[in-house]
Amino acid sequence: MWLVLACACGASEPALPNAPAANPVASTASSPANVVASTASAPATSKPVVSSSSTSSRLSGIRACNATDAPRARYRFALIAGPFEATQNIARRQLVAKWQAGAIAASDETSRALAGVLGPRGTGTVLVASSREPVANGWAIVPAQELSPAWSVIAVDGKHPLVDDGLLALCGASNIDPDKLTTLVMSGTTALTGRTAQRVDDTGVRDTVKYIAPFFTSADLVHVSNEVAFVRGCKPETGQDKTKLKFCSRDRYIDLLVALNTKLVELTGSHLTDYGKHAMARTINMYEKRGWLWFGGGRTQIEASEPRIVEHHGNRLAFVGCNAVNWWVKAISPGLGTANCDWARMKWQIQELRREGYLPIATVQHRELRTHTPAPDLVRDLRGLAEAGAMFVLGSQAHVAHPWDVHYGAYVHYGPGNILFAQYRDGQREATVDKLFIHDGALLSVAHIYTRTEHGQPRLLSTEERTEFLDDLAAASAAIEPSDAWARPALPRTTRERPDSVVVEGRAQRLSIVLPSRIEDGKRYPLVVDLAETEAPREDAFVVRRVGEFVVTARHASASSATGKDIVAYMRTKYPIDKRAVTITPDPDRPARPHHSHHSHHSRHAISAQK
């Protein structure tokens, strides 16, 4: 089942149609085949490990450009460093000096190709094919198509190698196609209330975001996680007391999101229904009116938990999100609200999206902490989504910034921190914003800005502040279990069985659903709700069982959290069920035995992006 929505993801180019399915990406998109990165046992603060593929034939015609060369025929190289490198830009003269002093590693082929623009490279580390030895001083130059998100990219004279023609863009056969490149900003907590709201009221939208807007507006797609609803008559200065924590935003504050070129709004935040479900529904309507997309929350639990598809420059992105906190406190809404973190279903969705050639981006509203070091359960849950095949995983909950790493080829950011939410503790004022560079179905690099909020306005950190902040994040990264950076997600065998869950009284009842052997468009099928666990799978029907933990509720003191009628109502809403052919086996006297499921089929919202 497909629901096609439109996204105005930039007015400068026409809308992209729903593209035919690309070849499935069986291995991780963020681990270039020709680059070897750090092993799982290496600490997160270690310098990058690089190798050079056999590139001599490709580089034989690469040379410095002249005035007669075609502007798009560029072979790009990138200056790289470790994941928490504080240097973001270097002047040409400094690069040349380091290169000629042998302080920057490179392969022999790269050294010969760059000799015309950097001069001869001094004696230093030589990168060889299949090398896993770390670069001694942490800096190297590699062909841009061999980039990895495990490394930082250092701009030269302010030019990023993937988007600008700078010193390291030589002439010859192109290795980066601008028509296959997508830039995506993924940001942390936005809550346009309290001190942030006061700043907007006092000095206006553009002043509030003037330091961060260039980073956002230069991207093709911009994501924000807005955790507060727009409410008529809102008094944003109220509700700030820690005993209340009831937040709202004035309607005009949406202009701030417009100023940042927002196109994707994450709805996993726990405060979206502080002023009732009507306020959240009205907020979604405001996004819809502007042609924006939303995910991780919605008008129904089904809408909230379905992926949102964005296609741009041939890159097929799929966004999924959920709120783990509401599950813990038994506050999941079966109707309008945030998506339940049904981990089995979410992992299965990611695997299916990978099979179909999509690049999954997963976000989670998880446990909030007052330290840079992420908790073990946060690390476990986010890495679990990476192991399922996600390209990028984000912890949206963080008010104090957490570090990042690469796990199973995916970039996992445990929490960027507050970008537009002015809290008062010092650790809650600094944040990171990520910009993903996705080229031809692969995540090549992630750039950052680092901010500090003062008087409701985020500003960029100074060099000294940035160095100290990144040192703190590197220490936090070293304190968690090492990631398995370059393992590959293994997609399980496809079966007719898939996981799902139905929400009853604030809790989710996990389900195992076996689909008919064939589903045809426009046709409806019988449903068997097998509470007694006696029914065998059928070729012509949906067969559903309850699995996992059974939760006692006030309504059914001696029964599981979902009755047969609850399951039937859910199945009829989401799946093509023939209401005249529904069978519920008798409820057993005691809860049925847990049943562990495998996965195979789902429906999805498809969205064609414009850029």
C-alpha positions in Angstrom: 0.0 0.0 0.0 1.4 3.3 -1.0 0.4 6.8 -0.1 2.1 9.4 -2.3 2.8 12.8 -0.7 4.7 15.7 -2.3 7.6 17.6 -0.7 8.7 21.0 -1.8 12.4 20.4 -1.1 13.7 23.4 -2.9 12.1 25.6 -5.5 15.1 25.8 -7.8 14.5 22.5 -9.5 11.4 20.6 -10.7 9.8 17.8 -8.6 11.3 14.4 -9.0 8.9 11.7 -9.9 8.7 8.4 -7.9 11.7 6.8 -9.4 11.8 3.1 -10.3 13.5 0.9 -7.7 17.2 1.1 -7.7 19.4 -1.9 -7.2 19.2 -3.0 -3.6 22.1 -1.9 -1.4 23.0 -5.1 0.2 26.1 -3.8 2.0 26.4 -0.7 4.0 26.3 2.5 1.9 28.6 4.3 4.2 31.7 2.1 3.8 33.4 2.8 0.5 34.6 -0.5 -1.0 38.1 0.8 -1.6 38.8 2.3 1.8 39.7 0.3 4.9 38.9 2.1 8.2 39.7 1.4 11.9 39.1 -2.0 13.3 36.5 -2.7 16.0 39.1 -2.8 18.7 40.5 0.6 17.9 39.4 3.4 20.4 37.0 6.0 19.1 39.7 8.7 19.5 42.3 6.9 17.4 43.4 8.6 14.2 42.0 7.3 10.9 43.2 4.2 9.1 43.3 4.5 5.4 44.3 2.6 2.4 44.6 3.3 -1.3 43.1 1.1 -4.0 44.9 0.5 -7.2 44.3 3.9 -8.6 47.3 4.4 -10.9 45.2 3.8 -14.1 42.5 6.3 -12.9 45.0 8.9 -11.9 47.2 8.7 -15.0 45.3 11.5 -16.7 44.7 13.7 -13.6 46.4 17.1 -13.7 46.1 20.7 -12.6 43.3 22.6 -14.4 43.7 25.5 -16.8 41.3 28.0 -18.2 40.2 25.9 -21.2 39.1 22.9 -19.1 35.4 22.0 -18.8 34.1 23.2 -15.4 32.5 19.9 -14.4 35.3 17.5 -15.3 37.0 17.4 -11.9 38.8 14.6 -10.0 38.5 15.5 -6.4 40.7 14.7 -3.5 39.9 15.3 0.2 42.1 16.1 3.2 41.0 13.9 6.1 41.6 13.6 9.8 40.2 11.7 12.8 36.5 11.8 13.9 36.9 14.5 16.6 39.4 16.7 14.7 39.0 20.4 15.7 40.5 21.8 12.5 37.8 22.5 10.1 39.6 24.6 7.5 43.2 25.2 6.4 44.8 27.8 4.2 46.5 26.8 1.0 49.9 27.9 2.1 49.6 25.8 5.3 48.5 22.7 3.4 51.4 23.1 1.0 53.9 23.5 3.8 52.6 20.4 5.6 52.5 18.4 2.4 56.1 19.2 1.4 57.2 18.5 5.0 55.7 15.0 4.7 53.2 15.6 7.5 50.3 14.5 5.4 50.0 10.8 4.3 49.0 9.8 0.8 49.5 6.9 -1.7 52.3 7.2 -4.3 49.6 7.6 -7.0 48.0 10.5 -5.1 51.3 12.1 -4.4 52.2 12.1 -8.1 48.8 13.4 -9.1 49.0 16.3 -6.6 52.6 17.3 -7.3 51.4 19.8 -9.9 49.4 21.8 -7.3 51.1 21.0 -4.0 54.6 20.3 -5.1 56.6 17.2 -4.2 55.5 15.5 -1.0 58.1 15.2 1.7 59.2 11.9 3.3 56.3 10.6 5.4 53.7 7.8 5.6 52.8 6.2 2.3 49.4 4.7 2.0 49.4 1.3 0.3 46.6 -1.0 -0.9 44.9 -2.9 1.9 46.9 -1.1 4.6 45.3 -1.0 8.1 48.1 0.9 9.7 47.1 4.3 11.3 48.4 7.5 9.8 51.0 8.6 12.3 49.9 12.3 12.6 46.2 11.7 11.7 46.0 13.6 8.4 45.9 12.2 4.9 44.7 13.0 1.4 42.6 10.4 -0.4 40.4 10.4 -3.6 37.0 11.8 -2.7 35.1 8.8 -3.7 37.0 6.8 -1.1 35.8 9.0 1.8 34.3 7.4 4.9 32.0 8.9 7.5 34.5 7.7 10.1 36.8 10.6 9.1 36.5 14.3 9.3 37.0 16.3 6.1 39.1 19.5 6.4 38.2 22.2 3.9 40.9 24.1 2.1 40.5 27.8 1.8 36.9 27.3 2.9 36.1 24.9 0.1 34.6 21.5 0.8 36.0 18.9 -1.7 32.6 17.4 -2.4 30.8 20.6 -3.4 33.5 23.2 -4.3 36.2 23.5 -7.0 39.1 24.2 -4.8 42.8 23.4 -4.7 42.3 19.7 -4.5 39.9 19.5 -7.5 42.0 18.5 -10.5 41.1 18.0 -14.1 40.5 14.7 -15.8 37.8 12.1 -15.4 35.2 13.1 -12.8 35.0 11.0 -9.6 32.1 13.0 -7.9 29.0 13.7 -10.0 27.1 16.7 -8.7 23.9 15.3 -10.1 24.3 12.3 -7.8 25.0 14.3 -4.6 22.6 15.0 -1.8 23.3 17.1 1.2 21.1 16.6 4.3 21.2 18.5 7.6 20.2 16.4 10.7 19.8 18.5 13.8 19.1 18.0 17.5 16.4 19.3 19.8 14.3 22.3 18.8 11.8 23.7 21.3 10.6 27.2 20.4 9.6 28.2 23.9 11.1 29.8 27.0 14.3 31.8 26.4 14.4 30.9 22.7 10.9 32.3 22.2 11.8 35.5 24.1 14.8 36.0 21.8 12.6 35.7 18.7 10.1 38.1 20.2 12.9 40.6 21.1 15.1 40.5 18.1 13.3 38.6 15.4 13.7 35.3 13.5 16.7 36.2 11.3 18.7 37.5 14.2 18.0 34.4 16.3 19.4 32.0 13.6 21.9 34.3 11.8 25.0 32.3 12.8 23.6 28.8 12.0 21.4 29.6 8.9 24.1 29.4 6.3 24.9 25.8 7.3 21.2 24.9 7.1 20.2 26.7 4.0 23.2 25.4 1.9 21.8 21.9 2.2 19.4 20.2 -0.2 17.3 18.8 2.6 16.9 20.0 6.2 15.6 18.0 9.2 14.6 19.5 12.5 13.2 17.6 15.6 10.6 20.1 16.8 9.3 18.9 20.2 6.7 21.6 20.9 3.3 22.2 19.3 2.1 25.5 17.9 -0.8 26.7 20.1 -3.2 29.6 19.7 -2.8 32.1 22.5 0.4 30.5 23.6 2.4 32.1 26.4 5.8 30.5 25.9 7.2 31.9 29.1 4.9 29.7 31.1 5.5 26.0 31.8 9.3 26.5 32.3 9.3 25.4 35.9 10.8 21.9 36.3 7.7 20.8 38.2 5.4 21.8 35.2 7.4 21.4 31.9 4.4 22.3 29.8 5.6 23.9 26.5 4.0 25.7 23.6 5.1 27.9 20.6 3.4 30.9 19.0 2.3 30.4 15.4 4.6 33.0 14.1 7.7 31.0 15.3 7.2 28.7 12.4 9.0 31.4 10.4 12.2 30.4 12.2 11.9 26.9 10.7 11.2 28.5 7.3 14.3 30.6 7.6 16.3 27.4 8.1 14.9 25.8 4.9 13.2 23.1 6.9 11.6 20.3 4.8 11.5 17.3 7.2 10.1 17.5 10.7 10.6 14.8 13.2 7.7 14.2 15.6 9.2 11.9 18.2 9.3 14.6 21.0 7.6 13.9 24.3 6.1 17.4 24.7 4.1 17.6 21.4 0.8 16.9 23.2 1.4 19.1 26.3 -1.6 21.2 25.2 -3.7 18.2 24.0 -3.9 16.2 20.9 -5.7 19.0 19.0 -2.6 21.2 19.3 -0.4 18.5 17.8 -2.9 17.8 15.0 -3.0 21.6 14.2 0.8 21.6 14.2 0.9 18.8 11.6 -1.7 20.7 9.5 0.7 23.7 9.5 3.5 21.5 8.3 1.3 19.9 5.6 0.2 23.3 4.4 3.8 24.2 3.7 4.5 21.0 1.9 6.8 19.7 4.6 7.2 16.0 5.5 6.9 14.6 9.0 7.8 11.2 10.5 8.2 9.5 13.9 4.7 10.8 14.9 1.4 11.4 13.2 -2.3 11.5 13.3 -2.4 7.7 14.0 0.0 5.2 15.3 0.1 3.6 11.8 1.0 6.9 10.2 3.6 7.7 12.9 5.4 4.4 12.5 5.6 4.2 8.7 8.7 5.3 6.8 8.8 8.5 4.8 10.5 8.3 1.4 12.5 11.1 -0.1 14.2 10.8 -3.5 16.8 13.4 -4.5 19.5 13.1 -7.3 18.9 9.4 -7.4 19.5 8.9 -3.7 16.5 7.1 -2.1 16.3 8.1 1.5 13.8 6.5 4.0 13.2 8.2 7.4 11.8 6.2 10.4 11.6 7.4 14.0 10.1 6.5 17.4 9.8 7.5 21.0 11.1 5.0 23.5 10.2 7.1 26.6 6.5 6.8 26.1 6.7 3.0 26.0 8.6 3.0 29.3 6.0 5.2 31.0 3.0 3.4 29.4 1.9 6.6 27.5 1.7 5.4 23.9 -1.3 6.7 22.0 -3.1 4.4 19.5 -4.2 7.6 17.8 -2.5 10.9 17.3 1.0 11.0 18.9 4.5 9.8 18.6 5.5 6.5 17.1 6.0 3.5 19.5 9.5 2.1 19.5 8.6 -1.5 18.4 12.3 -2.5 17.9 11.5 -5.7 16.1 9.2 -3.9 13.6 11.6 -1.0 13.2 14.6 -3.3 12.5 12.5 -5.3 10.0 11.4 -2.1 8.2 15.1 -1.1 7.9 16.0 -4.5 6.5 13.2 -4.4 4.0 14.1 -0.8 2.9 17.7 -1.9 2.3 16.5 -4.8 0.2 14.6 -2.4 -2.0 17.5 0.0 -2.5 16.6 2.7 0.1 19.1 4.3 2.5 17.4 4.1 6.0 17.8 7.0 8.4 16.6 6.2 11.9 15.9 8.6 14.8 15.0 7.7 18.4 13.8 9.8 21.3 15.6 7.9 24.0 16.7 8.5 27.6 17.9 12.0 28.5 21.2 12.3 30.4 23.2 15.2 31.9 26.6 13.8 30.8 28.3 13.6 27.4 28.8 9.8 27.8 25.8 7.9 26.4 24.3 5.2 28.6 24.8 1.5 27.7 21.1 1.0 26.8 21.2 4.1 24.5 24.3 2.7 22.8 22.8 -0.8 22.5 19.5 0.4 21.0 20.9 2.8 18.4 23.6 0.3 17.4 20.9 -2.3 17.0 19.3 -0.2 14.2 22.8 0.2 12.6 23.2 -3.6 12.7 19.8 -3.9 10.9 21.1 -1.9 8.0 20.5 1.8 8.8 22.8 4.3 7.0 22.5 7.0 9.7 21.1 6.7 13.3 20.4 9.7 15.5 19.5 10.0 19.2 17.1 12.9 19.1 16.5 13.1 22.9 19.8 14.7 23.9 19.9 18.0 25.7 23.6 17.4 26.5 25.6 16.5 23.4 26.8 13.0 22.9 29.6 11.7 20.6 29.3 9.6 17.5 31.0 6.6 15.9 30.6 4.2 13.0 29.0 0.8 13.7 28.3 -1.8 11.0 29.1 0.9 8.4 26.4 3.3 9.8 27.1 6.7 11.2 25.6 6.6 14.8 25.2 9.9 16.6 24.1 9.3 20.1 22.7 12.8 20.5 23.5 16.2 18.9 22.2 18.3 21.8 20.0 21.5 21.9 20.2 23.5 18.7 17.1 25.7 19.3 16.2 25.1 22.9 17.7 27.5 25.5 18.1 25.5 28.7 20.1 26.9 31.6 22.6 24.3 32.6 26.0 24.9 31.0 26.3 21.4 29.5 22.9 21.9 27.8 24.1 25.0 25.8 26.6 23.3 23.4 25.5 21.2 20.5 26.4 19.7 17.2 24.6 19.8 13.8 25.4 17.2 11.2 25.5 17.6 7.4 25.5 14.3 5.5 27.1 14.1 2.0 25.4 11.3 0.2 26.7 10.4 -3.3 25.4 7.8 -5.6 23.8 5.8 -2.8 26.7 6.0 -0.3 27.2 8.2 2.7 30.7 9.6 2.1 31.1 12.2 4.8 29.5 14.0 7.7 30.4 17.7 8.3 29.5 19.6 11.5 28.9 22.9 13.0 29.4 23.3 16.8 27.3 25.8 18.7 26.6 27.4 22.0 23.3 29.0 22.9 23.5 32.4 24.7 20.5 34.5 25.4 18.3 32.3 23.3 20.6 32.5 20.2 22.9 29.7 19.0 26.3 30.9 17.9 29.4 29.1 16.5 32.1 28.0 18.9 35.4 29.6 18.7 38.5 27.5 17.8 39.4 27.2 21.5 35.9 26.3 22.5 35.5 23.8 19.7 38.7 22.1 20.6 37.7 21.7 24.2 34.2 20.5 23.3 35.5 17.9 20.9 38.0 16.7 23.4 35.1 16.2 25.8 33.2 14.2 23.2 36.3 12.2 22.3 36.7 11.2 26.0 33.0 10.3 26.1 33.4 8.1 23.0 36.4 6.4 24.5 34.3 5.5 27.6 31.8 3.4 25.7 32.2 -0.1 24.3 34.1 0.0 21.0 32.0 -0.1 17.9 32.3 -2.7 15.2 32.9 -0.2 12.5 33.2 -2.2 9.3 31.1 -5.3 9.9 28.3 -5.6 7.3 24.6 -5.9 8.1 23.3 -9.4 7.2 19.9 -9.3 5.8 17.9 -12.3 7.0 16.0 -14.7 4.7 12.7 -13.3 3.4 9.7 -15.0 4.8 5.9 -14.3 4.9 6.1 -13.5 8.6 6.6 -9.9 9.9 6.5 -8.2 13.3 4.1 -5.5 14.3 2.3 -4.2 17.4 -1.0 -2.8 18.5 -1.3 -0.2 21.2 -3.8 -0.7 24.0 -4.1 1.5 27.1 -0.7 3.1 26.6 1.2 -0.1 26.0 2.2 -2.0 22.8 1.3 -5.6 22.3 3.7 -7.2 19.9 2.3 -9.3 17.1 3.5 -11.9 14.7 1.7 -11.6 11.3 1.9 -14.3 8.6 0.8 -12.8 5.3 -1.0 -14.6 2.5 1.3 -16.2 0.0 0.3 -13.5 -2.6 -1.3 -10.1 -2.1 -2.9 -8.5 -5.1 -3.8 -4.8 -5.4 -7.5 -4.1 -4.6 -8.1 -7.6 -3.1 -9.1 -8.2 0.5 -8.2 -11.4 2.5 -9.5 -13.4 5.4 -8.1 -12.7 8.9 -7.4 -15.3 11.6 -6.5 -14.0 15.1 -5.0 -17.0 16.7 -5.1 -16.3 20.4 -4.9 -20.1 21.2 -1.9 -20.6 19.0 -3.4 -23.5 17.3 -3.8 -22.3 13.7 -1.3 -23.1 11.0 -0.3 -20.4 8.4 -2.7 -20.2 5.5 -1.9 -19.5 1.9 -5.0 -17.3 1.5 -5.3 -15.4 4.8 -3.6 -13.2 7.4 -2.8 -15.2 10.5 -1.9 -13.1 13.7 -0.6 -14.2 17.1 0.4 -12.2 20.2 4.1 -12.5 21.0 6.5 -11.3 23.7 5.5 -9.8 27.1 1.9 -9.9 28.1 0.8 -6.8 30.0 -2.0 -6.8 32.6 -4.2 -3.7 32.2 -7.0 -2.2 34.2 -9.5 -3.1 31.6 -8.5 -6.8 31.4 -7.1 -7.6 34.8 -6.5 -11.3 33.9 -5.9 -11.0 30.2 -3.2 -9.8 27.9 -3.0 -6.2 26.8 -4.7 -6.8 23.5 -7.9 -8.8 23.0 -9.0 -10.4 19.7 -11.2 -7.4 19.0 -8.3 -5.0 19.6 -6.2 -6.9 17.1 -9.0 -7.2 14.5 -9.6 -3.4 14.7 -5.9 -2.7 14.1 -5.5 -5.2 11.3 -8.6 -3.9 9.4 -7.1 -0.4 9.6 -3.6 -1.2 8.3 -4.0 -4.3 6.1 -6.4 -5.4 3.3 -8.8 -7.5 5.5 -12.1 -8.8 4.3 -14.4 -7.9 7.3 -16.8 -10.7 6.4 -14.1 -13.3 6.9 -12.7 -12.7 10.3 -12.0 -15.5 12.8 -10.9 -15.2 16.4 -9.9 -18.3 18.2 -11.2 -18.5 21.8 -9.2 -16.7 24.5 -7.2 -19.2 26.5 -7.6 -19.3 30.3 -4.0 -18.2 30.7 -1.8 -16.0 28.5 -0.4 -17.7 25.5 3.3 -18.6 25.3 5.7 -16.1 23.8 6.4 -16.6 20.1 9.4 -15.2 18.3 8.9 -13.9 14.9 10.7 -13.4 11.6 9.9 -10.8 9.1 9.0 -10.2 5.5 6.4 -7.6 4.2 5.2 -4.1 4.9 3.4 -1.1 3.6 5.0 2.3 3.3 4.4 6.0 2.7 6.2 7.1 -0.5 7.2 10.7 -0.9 8.8 12.3 -4.0 11.1 15.2 -3.1 11.6 18.3 -5.1 15.0 20.0 -5.4 
